[in-house]
Amino acid sequence: MSELVEFDNFAQVEMLLRAGMELKFELSDDTDVLNGSPVYASALNRLREGLISGLRSSSTPGRAQKQADWYRLSQHQHRWRIIAHRAAMHPRWRDLTEAEMRHWVETLAAPLTVDDRALEAIKAAVEKMLDGD
């Protein structure tokens, strides 16, 4: 099932996405249920995808690429530690498959997209945390 929500302009979508980022990374603590919520992650990702898609189809494709680049986790290394800390809280982290680890990190990082470099850095940081380093 899909629902359509309309905004007056791209600025509203950008503001909502930024508010989602603030809530997730600045205003919530590590135990906040939203951090690991696949529903919240999916909603934020849909907003990001809608913004970028809308910008690409408008007269500002360069702005679309700028937004796509900005929403890459590799552009937000200052967020890696908090994401790693939250990832380490998964009760079965070391039992997860590679695909499950990626999915968990993507959920925690949303609306940021997770590239391989950032994923590997976060996984390494989680292992250090779990080893007590």
Secondary structure by P-SEA (a helix, b strand, c coil): cbbbbbbccaaaaaaaaaaaaaaacccccccccccccaaaaaaaaaaaaaaaaaaaacccaaaaaaaaaaacccccccaaaaaaaaaaaccccccccaaaaaaaaaaaaccccccaaaaaaaaaaaaaaaacc
